[in-house]
Amino acid sequence: MSEPRKRLRSARRWIIKIGSSILTNDGKGLDHELINAWTTDIATLLSDGKQVVLVSSGSIAEGIVRLGWPSRPSRVNELQAAAAVGQMGLVQAYESGFKVFNRTTAQVLLTHDDIADRRRYLNARATLNTLIQHGVVPIVNENDTVTTAEIRLGDNDTLAAQVANLIDADVLVLLTDQQGLYNRDPRKHGDAKLIERADASDPAIQTLAGPSGTSIGSGGMGTKVLAAERAAQAGTTTVVASGREPAIIARLAEGAALGTMFTSKQKVVDARKRWLANHLRANGELILDDGACVALVNNGVSLLAAGVTACQGSFSRGELVTCRSSAGEEIACGLANYNADETRRVMGLASDQFVQTLGYAMEPELIHRDNLVVKR
C-alpha cells in the first residue's frame, strides 16, 4: 500500500459527494440499491469513529422523474420546481438507508450567498461541525429551489470542495460514473489508462479532463479536478472513483488503490484566506503593473494604489475584487478598502496623495495583505 493511500486509513473527517448520473440510474429514478450500499459503507465509517458529510446531487433529476417529464427542462422556474419535488425523495431515500443503522440524518441546503457572506459562512461551519460531532450525517445539496444562474455555485463538485474547506476535511471522495481520471477519454479510446495518482496543483492535469459526458448532471471530470485543487487548500486529499464499484467507500477507507487520488504539495491556506479564495464571483477587477504583480507573488505584501493601472466593474468597500496582470492572468483576489469610484481616482498614486485627491484616507493600501490571497 502506497504512503498516500495510507492517509485514507487514518483520515477522520470525510466528505463524500455522489453525482446525479449514478444516483439516479442514468435518469430513470433513484437507484435505491446503490444508495443502500453507500449508506452501509458510511455507517461502517461512523462505527469506526469517522465523521462523514454527504454531498448529494440528484434532486432535479429525481424531480423530473416524479413529475413525469420526458427530459430536463431549460426554464429556471421548471428546474426549481423539479428540485423542490425531487429533494423530498432524495432525503427520504437517505433517511431510510441510515435508519437501518440507527443513524440520524440532517438536510442542509446551501447557496453561493451562504459561502460568500462571511457571517453566514461561519454559521454554516458551526452547524455542520455541531451535527457531525453528534454523529449526525448531514445531507448537503445546493438549494436549487431558490438559486438562479447568476447566484449558483454551479455544480456539486464545487459545493463539495467548498464544504471540505468549510470544515477542514481530511478526505474528499467524488463518486461518479467513471473509474477516475484517464490519460485519454475512455469513452473514445480503448487504450486509455487510469491515472492512479495526480498532483491537484498541476495545470497539465486540467487539460486531461473533458466536459460532462451526460445530460443528467451539471459536472464533469473538469469540475472534479478543479474541486480537488480547491480542496487541497485545506490539506484535503481527493479521490475520484466509480460509485458503482462494490463497497467503494469501505475499500477506499481501507487504503485500496481505487480511482484517482489527488494530492498536493501546496502550502495549506489558513481558514480566512480559504474563504476569500473560494469566492466564485468577484464584484470588480484591478489591472496591475508588472512590479505590483511581482511584489504580490514573491513578497506577500499589500496591494498599493501605485501599482494599479485600471479598475473595472462596480464594487463597494469590503467587497471582493480580482487582481490581474496586464496580460489578463489572475494574480490574486481580496477585499477592497475603497469602492470602485474611489479606486479609479487614486490608482497610480502614492498613499500619501489620498487625502489630497479624495479629501480623506481610510487605509494606505487598496487591499491589505491579510485580506488578500495570491492565486499563483
Beta strands, then each sheet from edge to edge (+ up, - down):
strand 1: 13-18
strand 2: 51-56
strand 3: 105-110
strand 4: 137-142
strand 5: 171-176
strand 6: 197-199
strand 7: 237-242
strand 8: 260-263
strand 9: 284-288
strand 10: 308-313
strand 11: 320-324
strand 12: 330-335
strand 13: 372-374
sheet 1: 3+ 4+ 2+ 1+ 5+ 7+ 8- 6-
sheet 2: 10+ 9- 11- 12+ 13-
end
